[in-house]
Amino acid sequence: MEMAATSRLGLCFLAVIALAASSVDALRCYSCNSNDNSECFAPPRTFTEEEYRDNRTVPGRLLQECPRDDQGRDPFCRSMYVLVLGGSLPDHTRVLRECGYERYHRPCYKVDNGGHEERVCQCFTDGCNGGSHLTLSSVVLLISIGLLVRLMQRSV
């Protein structure tokens, strides 16, 4: 009897994982440079599908779908905060947001490149390089795993 319950729980767990994996669309990241577009400084942290599809909104204008790269690597979202020092302009900050493909081992890191300093952050959900939020599929997956763990503990 316990074996059958454990098998059913295992099948439910696999079904939840398959459902979550099948509902994932291409990752959408903000893609902009504040030097060319001031909207890049602070795009909204959350957006609706309607806003994403409407080019009159900031998400509609600045979000792009990120495909895998030529090497087949999955994309992530990246934000770069660049402090430009010296030169013909006074010191100023630029923000770049884009799809990235070469991951770093920490979520954020600093780079000193001579005439400018960079703080680079990477994240892995839709629009996270404008702010952070959980997607609906992430919430469903987390809740489902929690329920399955609880059910497995009861059956032991």
N, C-alpha and C positions, 0 to 999 in steps of 0.2 A: 504494500500500500504506500509506504513512504517513498519507494523507488519510483512509482508512477507519478507522485506529486512532484518529486524532484525533476523528473523528466519533463513534466508540463511546465515547470518554472523555467527550466533551461530553454525550452522552445519559446516561451513568452519573451524571455530575455533576448534571444536571437531575433525574434520578430520586431521587437522595439528597436534594436540596433539597425536592422534592415530598413525599417520605416524611416528612421532618422537619416540614414545614409541616402536613401532614395529621394528624400525631400530637399536635399541640399542643392541649391542653385549655384551659379558662378558667384564668387565673392565680389562684392561691390565696394570699391574704395574711392575716397575723394582723390581727385587728380587736379592739382592746381599749384600755382606759384604766386605768392602774395606780391611779388615784384610786378606782376602783370595784372593781378586781380585781387582787390582788397577783400573780397568775400572769402578768400582762402585763410584769412587770419582766424576766423571763428565760425566754421560751418556748423549747422545744428547737430546736436548730439543724437537726436532721434528723428525719424522721418517716416511718413506713411508711403505705401506703394503709389498712391495718387501723386504725392509730392515728387517721388522719384521719376514718374513718367511725365510730369509737367515741367517743360523747360523754362517756365516762368518762375520756378522756385530754385533756391540754391541747391538742394539735392538733385533736382532735375538737370541743372547745368554742370555741377561739379562731380557727381558720382559717375563712375564708369565700372563696367564689368571687367574683371581681371582674368584673362585666360591663363592656362598653363604656358610656361615659356617654351622655347625651342628644345630645351633639354627635358621637358616633361615635368618640371618642378611645379608644385602647387604654389599659387600666389599667397601673399599676405599683404596687409596694408602697412604703410610706413609714413611717418611724419618726421620732417627734419626742421629743426629750429636753428637757423643760421645767424650768428652774430657776425656781421661784416665789419671788420676793423680797418680804419684808415682808407686810403684810396682817394678818389676824386670827390666822394660823397662823405658826409659825416657818418660816424658809426651808426649802424642801424640793424634791425632784425628782419629777416625774411623767413617765411614759412613755406615749405614745400611739402605737398602731400601726394602720394603716388602708390602704385602697386609695386611690391618688391618680390624678389625671388631668392636672394641669397641671405639666409637667416643667420642671425647672430645668436650667441648662446645666452644673452641677457635681453630682457624686454626693452631696455633703454641703455644707451651708451653715449659717451662723449668722444669727439674727434677734434684735434687741433690741427688745422691745415694752413699754417702760416698766416695768411691774411684774414682768416675767419675761423670761428669755433662753431662746431655743430653738436647739437644734442639730437640723437636719432632714436626714435621709438618705433617698435613694431607691434602689431596686434593682428587678430585673426578672425574678426567678425565684420559683417556689413557695416560700413561707415565708421568703424572704430577709430580711424585716424582723424576723425573730427571730434570724437568723444567716445566714451565707452558705454555699451549697453548689451544686454543679453538678447539674442534672437529668440523667437518663439520656439524653434526647434531645439535650441540649447536648453531652455527651461523644461520642455517636455521630456527630453532625454534625461536630465538630472532628476526630475521627479520620478520617472519610470524606474531608473536604477535604484533610487531610494526605496521605492515600494517593493521591488524585487528582492532587495537585500533583506528587508523586514519580513517578507513572506518566507524566504529561505531560512531565516533564523527561527521562525515559528515551527517550521516543518522538521527541524532537527531535534 
